Amino acid sequence: MSPEEGHGEEHGRRHPLGRVPVLETEDGLLFESAALCLHVADLHPEAALIPAPGTSERGRVYQWSIFAMTELEPAVIRAYLARRGSDAEATGKAEARLIKVAAVVANAVDGRSYIVGDRFTVADIVVGGVLESARRYELLSDPPALRAYLERLDDRPAKQRAYLE
């Protein structure tokens, strides 16, 4: 979508802030990336991307998906914007916050293949997507557990296809 389309009236009817992504189906509109991922996982149980409702693993998928959006992504954005500015103190604080938040994820995946139940879930898609942005902007301090986790996500054939297209 071009910037003009994103700020246009038509897209404004899809998303109140004119952002992406938006899922448009015959049932209506849905926006917010984590909500879209959770919804698509629910629509396709055969993909086994989300544990059964009411299980503690399902709760942890929610936990990590929401953590990615409310803690990890804002820390990435603040660190990115701070680096673009000229305030060394603000940059230091933003980077320290990102290191602290990323360490929570690193600790969760240390010695495990994935973040929930040691199997790939929608939480890995959401958390991995935010970490991919941090890595692309060279914001990660790259602790070994986090590096290994990102490499496992990178090795998944579906991710390779998604990033090639």
ZIKADA-V397990 format. One record per pair of residues at least 6 apart in sequence whose C-alpha atoms are under 6 Angstrom apart, sorted by the first residue. I is the first residue (numbers start at 1). GAP is how many residues later the second one is. D is the distance in Angstrom with one decimal. If there is no record, write none. Layout:
# ZIKADA-V397990
i:I gap:GAP d:D
i:I gap:GAP d:D
This chain:
# ZIKADA-V397990
i:6 gap:12 d:5.8
i:7 gap:11 d:5.9
i:11 gap:7 d:6.0
i:12 gap:6 d:4.9
i:22 gap:8 d:5.7
i:22 gap:9 d:4.5
i:23 gap:6 d:5.7
i:23 gap:7 d:5.1
i:41 gap:8 d:5.6
i:49 gap:72 d:4.3
i:49 gap:73 d:5.2
i:50 gap:71 d:5.6
i:51 gap:7 d:5.0
i:61 gap:62 d:5.2
i:64 gap:59 d:5.8
i:65 gap:58 d:5.1
i:65 gap:61 d:5.7
i:68 gap:59 d:5.2
i:73 gap:57 d:5.9
i:75 gap:23 d:5.0
i:76 gap:58 d:5.9
i:78 gap:16 d:5.8
i:79 gap:15 d:4.7
i:79 gap:16 d:5.2
i:82 gap:9 d:4.7
i:83 gap:8 d:5.7
i:106 gap:39 d:5.4
i:106 gap:40 d:4.8
i:109 gap:6 d:5.4
i:110 gap:35 d:5.0
i:112 gap:6 d:5.8
i:114 gap:6 d:5.7
i:134 gap:6 d:6.0
